[in-house]
């Protein structure tokens, strides 16, 4: 399962529907999510095709047509063509790994401790608040990251860890496509970090996805998040270079 990278990239793109809705689509050797608000984190193109083609020029044309700040991510053979991005005055702003976990290796959730459960649609606002705090988003961007539909559509869920008073401490969105579940927008309240809530949340959410037929989990991680996911058994499959225009990312890099 985890050796078919092209398939996994496409399935990961298919799960972007969780936040991208109808604007997210998977095409041959790329996936696209453009025109979802103005925040750069939600205007993405991933290119993973062959070198020497029109993949990068087409991506630049799509971004221009969408009229939004965007990130073009590049991996696999098309990395040989990134000079085209340089010539278009784009800059590399970093890279992030695609990480995977075989859910057969997932330990059984600990029944003791704080509860992990799915959120109802009318509880998603609390998760949006955690995302807003964790990522520094405004309210609109947080609602894009975890829309109410993320808790109220087939294959989609928002999961949370709650304290004894019913306060949401940590949350994440998940989406199952075929035999893969992806995790998006995981966030923990600042006052409750480093207490194991995120690990508990992830184990509970992935156990739920496994019960729905998922065999593996995919996610992308920041440099800060990589050690956390490694400790839970995730491995890095590859790195995705990130490119954007300098005026869109000043203060971000």
Secondary structure, 3 states (H helix, E strand, C coil): CCCCHHHHHHHHHHHCHHHHHHHEEEECCEEEECCCCCCHHHCEEEECCCCCCCHHHHHHHHHHHHCCCCEEEECHHHHHHCHHHHHCCEEEEEEEEEEEEEHHHCCCCCCCCCCEEECCHHHHHHHHHHHHHHHCCCHHHHHHHCCHHHHCCCCEEEEEEECCCCCEEEEEEEEEECCEEEEEEEEECHHHCCCCHHHHHHHHHHHHHHHCCCCEEEEEECHHHHHHHHHCCCEEEEEEEEEEEHHHHCCCC
